Amino acid sequence: MIVKRLDWDSDFFGYEIGEIIFKNNINLKDSEKFDLLIIKSSDDFEILLDGFKNNFSETKVIFEKKLSLIHSENTNIYSIDETDYDRNELYELAYESGKHSRFVLDKNFQAENFKKLYRKWVDNSIFKEIAEDVIIYKEDNQTVGFVTYKTNEDSGFIGLIAVSAAHQGKGIGNKLLSYVENILFSKGIQKLIIPTQLSNIVACNFYKKQNYTIQQILFIKHYWKK
């Protein structure tokens, strides 16, 4: 297992970032050229790397659900191609969705870089570069929730999903997710996959309530060069 350079991440953040999928051992050949090593494993691990310090750890969970037709209310829900929207409102929602992100919690990342990253995520989703559609929920002509998704063969994947703090608890997240599930089911997609952080207890409980189950756990650790 050698270190793989994460080209997009390195170019975006402006320093060298490498990734290692850890199993039994690590080959640190050429590791000295990296500023950050991101190590991932399906099992928890503790390792020491000369010249690097483990500054941050998280547990990522992958939720999955077998899809079926849901009879849900579609009021106030639109594809982004069907309605006007304020992109700044989407940016603010994206920041809300990312408040448990490792790019926020790992303080070695600058706060503005986190916002820049999530703005880029929204932009690329709007332009269909990394998402098939952006679904938004509006109240009083204001975007108060949104979700992005893409598909691959028989699976759908949620990218971003968020509801503004002022509108949480109204069932908007449920409506957005049900809307996407219906779209995917009508296209013959069999399952929907959603990643989140184990530390995001509200999100985990929400997905479980929507009959999603954890299919994979991934341990992620950041090792920064000393």
Sequence and secondary structure as in RCSB ss.txt:
>XXXX:A:sequence
MIVKRLDWDSDFFGYEIGEIIFKNNINLKDSEKFDLLIIKSSDDFEILLDGFKNNFSETKVIFEKKLSLIHSENT
NIYSIDETDYDRNELYELAYESGKHSRFVLDKNFQAENFKKLYRKWVDNSIFKEIAEDVIIYKEDNQTVGFVTYK
TNEDSGFIGLIAVSAAHQGKGIGNKLLSYVENILFSKGIQKLIIPTQLSNIVACNFYKKQNYTIQQILFIKHYWK
K
>XXXX:A:secstr
   EE HHHHHHHTS EEEEE SS    TTGGG SEEEEEESS      TTEEEEEEEEEEEEEEE        T
TEEEGGGS   HHHHHHHHHHHTTTSHHHHSTTS HHHHHHHHHHHHHHHHTTSS SEEEEEEETTEEEEEEEEE
EETTEEEEEEEEE GGGTTSSHHHHHHHHHHHHHHHTT  EEEEEEETT HHHHHHHHHTT EEEEEEEEEEEEE
 
